[in-house]
Amino acid sequence: MEVRKELKVACLQEDDAWQLFTEKVSQETLSSSPRIEALAKELVKELKGLPLALIVIGKAMYPKTDPIEWEYAIQHMQRSCCDKDNPLSIENVFGQLKFSYDNIRNDTLRHCFLTCALWPENWEIIKAELAQCWIGLGLVDECDIQSAYTKAYSLIGDLRDACLLENWRNWYGFVKVHDVIRDMALWISCGCGEANNKWFVRAEAGAEENISISWSKPEYISLMLNGMKKLPPFRFDHHPMKLRVLCLQNNYFDGSIAETVMNFSSLTYLDLRTNLLKNIPEELCSLANLEYFDLSHNPHICELPYCFRNLSKLKFLYLLCTSVRRIPEEVISNLKALQVIELRTCRAYVGGGPVNFIPKIFEELGTLDHFKSAGIDADGFDEYASLREAAKLPIRSLRLGSLRETHEFCLSDILSIRFARRTLYELDIIQSNMEQIIVRDESNYYFGALNKLLMWFLVNLRGIAWLGRSPASIFPRLTCLDVNSCSKLENLSWVMYLPCLEQLEARFCNIMKEAFPGTGHHGEIMSTDQESSMKSNGTFSCLKYLRLSDNPKLITICNPDVTFPSLEQLVLTKSPELIRLPFQMHSLPLKLQELQFDDVECWDRLECEEGVKSFLQPSLKFGYVSEIP
């Protein structure tokens, strides 16, 4: 509500506290034994009406049907209240909330929860970023990378069910930690008040804050998002170094930080994303125990030094959106422990044009015994043709760009490559001149693992020709589709047939008047038999997030027969011609939580069936919406 005045919220009275608690623990649990309801009321009294504790402890007790477990919970709360004069002191609150932490099913999940405190207070954490962190720390380790991410997302769900994580504004792909829960995590990490200094977190504290660190004491340090240019000085104090995890992302560090970081010989995890490094200092290549190294979004880094081969324990290397196009021979093949490499780079800073290192990289990656995943670029037709040399590699992310010499692009050519059918999770097609993408019925190949498809700056693209194949048969697991700056694309009628689509964004489609007009419209070519087999039931059954933004000709989304039973967020910004929504009283989006427009004028001009606007009004929001990854 953007209220600028701080309001003190009192603890709940007994009746209100009981009502809130029963909502979280469920009546089914309370009625599972004659004693449990009485014990539950005693437990609620111990929580002193604190809403957060009632929610978190209630959720923790949801599966507990043995009275002994309830007696233990009461005893825990009585012990945690060490300050009898002030039972709601922050130490007592942490002691109460720690019950939920203690009831997490294993130490791995507990450690996963504690790492969430490395991010700043009230920060929206990208789920994929959190999963990558857990994998890099060795908390999640599966036989293949997709299984690891699936396991990590499952753990995120477990923490959310325990009320230790929550969805951020119900936005797709983000979670956050309640401020008090985060403070509790840091309290636990530092010995529950014993100040053991094992964790030092000053995330988003600000560059102006005078940060002083005793480098020899912490095992985990997070200085992310501070705008810092220099690290606090390192002073050798004859104590053995314990530092294992160092998070320095989103600052203004250059290569001079290597003089400090080189002293941390025990370091296993180093995150230097989004800084100002112009090269990879040799000093960083002396960190013999390093297992995780993220240099993404340092766009001036153009090459790996030969001494990079000394990082023999390195398992995870991320070079996303750097300009790395030069890697000396035998550097990659000497990283014997390497499991994941991300090489989807940017090209703006590469002197002398792109350097084709892809075939040599494929050859060296093929010699690694533990290799699980690669993200690569194929820029231009030469590199695109070389992809067949990577057929046996587990390519997870592929970016195709600069295919400028063709009017048609055959998607079936990619499908004939083994990794496309087995391991490809994300496909980006960008900055190319094709007027049409063709899907031929040449085989039974399909993208078996593809989750995300990105189509950006295909400025001549008019549509997709489905020649004997249906979208559902090609993309059976596609969850996210992002279309941007395809200025001649008239519609996206084919997406109605994607069975698992959850997130869809279409921006800067300059001539699009109706997003989903149905099968066979405006360049979507298919046979009569195929059209018959693709008859839609008019339902986006899984779609949760839909963003149609910066589409100047858009008049409507689709016809009223199309329904959105799972839709939670709908963003319709910067579309000045939009006058109709497809919703009717018999087909309302019952799960809608957020409907975004630029301003009240955009909302007022909409033509809707009577009663529809009244239903949508509670979810209405105006103004800017940030990018969704």
N, C-alpha and C positions, 0 to 999 in steps of 0.2 A: 504493500500500500504506500510505500515510500514515505512513511511517517518519520519525521526528523526528531521527534521527541522520544526520549527513552521512557518506557513504562515498566514499572516493577510489577511482575506477575506473581501474585500470591500462590502459595501451595493450595492444593485442592482440599475442600472440606471432605469429611469422611464419606458421605453419600456419593459425591462426585468422584472421589478417588476410587471407590468400589466399582462404580459404573465403568470408568475408564479401564480399570484392571480387568474386569470381566470381559470387555470387548476384545482384549488382547489374548486372554487365556482361554476363552471360549466356554460356553455353558456345558458343552459336552465333557470337557475335562473336569469342571467343577462337580458335575453330577456322577462322575465315574466311581466315587466312593463316598459313603456317608460322612467320613471325617474330613474330606478334602475341602469342602466349602468353609468349614469352621477354621481350618488351618489357613486357608487363603485369606480370610478376614483378618486373622492375626498377622499374616505377612504384610498385608496392606497397611496396617497400623505401623509396622516397623519402617515402612517407606515414607512416612511422614508427609504424605500428600504431594511428593515431588513428581510432577507429570512425566518427566523423562524416565525416571526410575520405574514408575508404574508401567510405562509402555515397554521398556526393555526387559524388566524382570517378568512382566506378564507374558511376553513373547517367549522368554526362556522357559517358563513353566508350562507352556502350552502342551508339550507331549508328556508331562509328568503325571502319572496316574497312581503312583505308589505314595501313600501318606508319609513314608520315611523320607522320601525326597523333599517333601514340603517341610517336614520338621528340620531337615538339614538347611534348607533355604532360610528359615526363620532364625536358626542359630547363627548362620553366616551374617545376616543383617544385624543381629545383636552384637556380634563381635566387631563388625566393621564400624560401628558407632563408637569410636574410641573417645571422642570429645562429647561427653554427656551434656555439657553446658550449651553446646551448639551442635545439635544432631544434624543440621543441614550445612555444616562446614564443607568446604570443597573436598577435604580428605575423606570425610564420611560419605559424601556422595560418590566419590570414586570407589570407595570400598563396597558400596551397594551395587554400583554398576558392574564392578569386576566379577560379580556372580555370573553375569551373562558370559563374560570372557572365559571364566573358569569352566563353564558348561559347554564350550565349544568342543567338538568331539575329539580333536587331536592337536598335538603341538604344531603341526604344519599349518593348520588353519589359523591357529592363534598367531603364529609368526606372520602369516599373510595379512592378518588384520593389523598388526602393529606397524607394518610397512606403510599402511595408508597414511600414517601420521607424518611421513616424509614430505608430503605435499602441504601447501599452505592452509591455514585455517579457512574454512568455508569455501574451499576450492572445488571446482567441478573437475573431477578426475575422469579422463577418458578410459573406458573399460579396457580397450585394446592396449592402452599404455600401461595400465595396471597389470594386465595379464603378462605383457612383455617383461615387466619388472620381476614378477614372481618367477617366470621361466628363467630369466637371467640370474636370479639369486639361487637357483637350484631348488626352489620350493615346489615347483611343478616340473616333473621330468617324465615324459612319456616317450614311446618308441618313435613317434613321428610328430612333427610340429603341430599339425592340425589337432591331433589328440591332446597335445599339451594345452593349446588354446581352449579347446572344449572343456578340459578339466578345470582350467583357470576360471572360465565363465561360470562353471558350476559352483566353484568355491565362492565367487562373488555373490551368487544366488544364496548360498548358505549364510553368508555374513549379512546379507540383506534380510533374510528370514529371521535372523537373530536380532534385528534392529541395530546392528553395529555399523551397517552401511545403509544408505537410502538413495533412492533415485533423485537426481538433481532436477527439480522443477518438472519432473516427469518427462524430461527430454530424452530422446533416444540416444543411447550410447554413453551416458554419463552416470557416475555415482558421486556421492559426497559423504563426508563424515560429519556428523553433528559436532559442533564446537566442543561441547563438554565431553563427548565420546573421544574425540581426538586428544583432548587434554588428558583424559584417562589413559589412553594408549601411551602417551609420552611418560606419564607417571609410572605406568607399569614397566616401560622400557628402561627407565632409570632407577629401578629397584623399589617401586612403591613407596617413595618418600625417603629412601636411604641415600639418594643423590650419588649414585655410583658413576654418573657421567658417561655411561656407555653410549648414550645417544646425545647428539648435539644437533638440534634442529632450529634454524633461523630462516625458514622459507618465507619469502616475500616480506622480509623485515625492513627492506629499504637499504639502498647503497649508503645513505648518510649515517646509518647506525654504526656506532663504533663496536665492531664485532671482534672479540678477543677469544682465541681458541687455544686451549692446552692440547696440542695435537696428539700427544702420546696417550691420552686417556680414552677418547671415544672409539667405538667400533663402527658406528654409523654417524655420518655427517651429511646434513642437507642444507645447502645454501642457495637452493634454486630460486629463480625469479626475484633477484635482488637488484639487478642493474649494476652489479659490482664489476670493477675493472681490475682490482688487485685482490689477492688472497691475504688474509692476516699472516704476518711473518711467522716462519717456522724457526723455533729455537730448540736446538738439540739439548735434551735434559737427561740423557743417559738411560731413559726408560725405554723398554722395548715397544715398538709400534704395534698397536692393535687394530688400526683402522683398516676395515675391509670394504666399506661401502661409502662412496663419495659422490654426492649428487650436486652438480654445478651447472645444470642446464638453465638456459634463459638468463644469461648474464652478458657482460661485455669483456670476457676474458680473451686475451690473445696468447701467443705462445710463451709469454714470460711466466705463466703459472707453472710451467714444467719445472722450474727451479725449486718450487715448493713440493709439487706432487711427486717428484722423483724420490723423495725421502720416504714415501709410504710403501715400503717393500712388501707389506702384507696385503696390499690392496687387491681385491678380486673384482670389484664392480666400480666402473668409472663412467659417469654420464656427463658428457660435455656438449650435449645438443644445444643448438641455437646460441652460439657464441661468435667470436670474431677471429677464430684461428685461420691463419693463411697457409699453414702447413702443419704437419704432424711432427712436433719436436722429437729429436732422437732420445731425449731424456725419458719420454713417456714409453719408449720402446724397451726400456730397461726394467719395466715393472713385470718381473718374471712370473708373478702369481696371478696376473690379470686374466680373468675369464670373460668379462663382459666389458665391451668398449663401444660407446655410442658417440659418434662424431657427426651425426646428422645435422643438417641445416647450418653447416659452416660452408657457405657456397664458394669460398675462395680456395678451399683445399683441392688441389688438382692431382695429387699423386700420393701413393704410399711409398715411404722411404724403404730402401733395401733392408735396413735394420729392423723393419716391422716383423720380419721373419723370426725375430728373437722371442716373440710373444707365443711361446710354444704351448702354453696352457689355454690360450684364447679359444673360447667356445662360441661367442656371439659378437659379431662385428656389424655395426650399422653405419652406413655411409649414405643414407637417404638424403637427397637434395644437397649433396656436395657436388663438386665438379671433377671428381676423381675419374680420370680416363687413362691414367698411366700407372701400371703396376708392374714392377720389375719381375722378370721370370723367377720362378722358384720361391717367391714370397708366399703365395697362397698355398702351394703344395707343402711348404714347411710348417704350416699351422696345423699340425697333426690332430689337434683336438677340436678343430672348427666344426660347429654344427649348423650355424646360421650365418649367412652373409646377406646384407641388403645393399644392392648396388644401383638402385633406381636414382640416377643422378640428375642434376640440372646441367645445362650446357652453356649458360650465359657467360661464364668466366673462363672457359677453356680456350687458351691461346692457340691460334693456328687451326681451329676447327676440330671436329671430333676425331679421336684416335680409336681405331677398331681393335680393341683388345679382347673382344668377346670369345672368339674361338679358343684362344690360349687359356682364358679363364675357365672355360668349360673343361678343357683337358686337365687342368690342375685340380679343379674341384672333384673331378672323377677319381682322383687318387686318394681322396680322404675317406677313411673308414667310418667315421662317425657323422658324416655330413647328412643334414636333415632338410635344409630349406635354403632357397636363394630367391632374392628379388632382383630382377635384371631389366635393363633397357634393351630395346632393339630399335635403333634410330636409323631410319632409312632402309632401303631394300637390301643392301649388302648384309647388314646385321640381321635383318628379318630372315634372309635366306639361311644364315648360319645357325638358326635356332634348332635345326634338325640335329646338329652336333650335340645338343643338350637333351636329346630325347629321353635318355635314361636318368637324368638328374631330377631331383625333386624341386622343380621351379614352383614357388608358391605365388609370386607376384610378377607380372609381366607388363611392361609399358611399351606399347608400339607407337612410334611417332614418326613424323616427317615422311609418310608414304605419299609423296606428292606427284608421282608419275602415273597414277591410275585413276580411272573414273569409277571402277568397280573394285570392291575388296571382298574376297571370298573367305568367309569365316571358316568354311570347311577345311581350308588349308591349315589353319591352326589346329583344328580338331584331329588332323591326321598325325599330329605329333604326340607322342606318348604322354608327356607330362601334362599336356592340356586336358587330357581325359582323367588323369589320376590325382594330380596334386595342385593344379592351378586354382588358387583361391581368389585372386583379384586380377582382373584384366583391365588395363587402361588403354584406350585408343584415343590418341590426341594429335592435334595439329597436322591433319592430313587432308588431302583434297578429294577423297572419294565422294562420288555423288550417290552411290548406292552400296549397301552391304548385302551380300548374297549368301543365303544359306541353302546349299544344294542337298538333295537326298542321295548322297553318294555312298553312305554307309550307315551303320547304327551308332556311330560315334556321338558322344555328347559330353558336355562339361560336367563331369561327375562330382567335382568338388567346388565349382565356382560359386562364390558367395557374393562378390561385388563386381559390378561392371560400370566402368566410368567412360563416358564419351564426351570429350571436351574439344572445342575449337575445330569441329568438323564442319567448316563453314559452307561446304557445298552439299552436304548430306541431305537427301530428300526422303529417304526411307530405307526399309529393309525388305528384301525380297525373300519370302519363305517358300522355296521351291521344293515342295513335297515333304517338308518338315514343319512341325509346329513349335512355337516358342517353348512350350512346356517340355517337349522332348529334348530340346537342346539345352535348356537352362532349368533342370528339375529342382535345383537347390538355390537358385539366385535369390538373395535376400535384399540386397541394396542395389539400386540403380541411380546413377548420377549423370544427368545430361546437362551440358553447359555450353552455351555459345554455338549451338548448331542452328544457325540463323535461317536456314532454308527448310528445316524440318517442320512439316505441317502438323504432325500429331504423333502420339505414342499409343496407337490403338492396340498394338501387339502385347503391351505389358499386362493387359487384362487377363492373359492366359498363363501368367507366371504363377505357379501354385504356392510358392513360399515367399513372395515379395512382401517385405515389411517396411522398407524405407524407399521413397521415391522423391527425387528432386529434379526439376526441370527449370532451368533459368536461361534467359537471353535467347529464347526461341522466338525470333522476331515476327514470324508470320503465323504462328500457331493461334488458331481461333478457338478450337475445341480440343482438349487434351486427349480424350479417349472416345472418339466417335464410333468405335466398333470395328469389326473385322472387314478387311478388304478395302479400306478407304485410303485414298490419297497416297498411292505409291506402295502400299503394303500388298505385294503380289503373292497370290496363292491359288492353288487349284480348287475346283468346285468341291471335290471330295474332301480336300483338306479343310475348306471353310465349313463343311458340314460337320467334320470331326472336331472342329474347334468352336462349336457353338458355346458361347459363354453363358453361365447361369446369371450373369450380370452382377457378380459379387467379387469385390476385392477382399477375399476372405481373411487374409493375414495382414493387410496393409495397416501399419500403426502410425506412420509419419509420412505426410505428403506436403511437399513444398513446391508451389508454382509461383515463381518470383521473377520480376523483370521481363515479363512477357507482354509487350505493349499492345498486341492485338487480341489477347485472350478474352473471350466473351463468356465462356462457360467451361466447366470441367468436363461434363459428360451429360448424357440424358438422364432423366429422373428414374429410369428403370435400374440403373446401376446403384448398388448398395455398398456401404462401407462398415461392416459390423464390428471391425477391430480398430477403427481409426481413433487415435488418441490426440494427435496434433495435426492441424491443418494451417499452413502458412500461405497466405494469398496477398503478398505485398508487391507493390510497384507494377500493378496490372490495371491501368487506368480505364480499360474498356470492359472490365469484368462486371456483369450485371445479373448473372444467374448462378445459383447453387443448385446441385442436383437433388437436394434433400426434400422429402415429403413426409407428412405426418406418419405414414405407415412404414417409412424406411429411414428413420432418423439414426444418426451415428451415436448410439447410446453410450459409447465409451469415450466420447470426445471430451478432452479436458482443456484444450487450448485451441482457440481460433484466432489467428493473427491477421490484422489488416494494418494499413498505414495510418489511417485516421478515421474519425467518425463519418466523414463524407463518403468514404469507400463503403462503409457498412450501410449507410442510409440509402444508397442508390440500388442496393440489391433487390431483385424481385424474387420473393419467396411465397410459397403457399402459406395461408394464414395459420399461425401457431408455430411455424418453424423458427422464426426469429426469437420468439419467446423462449423456446427450448435452447437455442444457441447462445443466448445472451450471457448466461453465467460463465461461459468459457471464453468470452470475448476479451482480446487484448489488442492494444494499438502500439505501433512503434517498431523500432529496429529489432531484427532477429539475427543472432550471431550465426556463424557458419557451423554446420554439423559435420563431423569427420566421417 
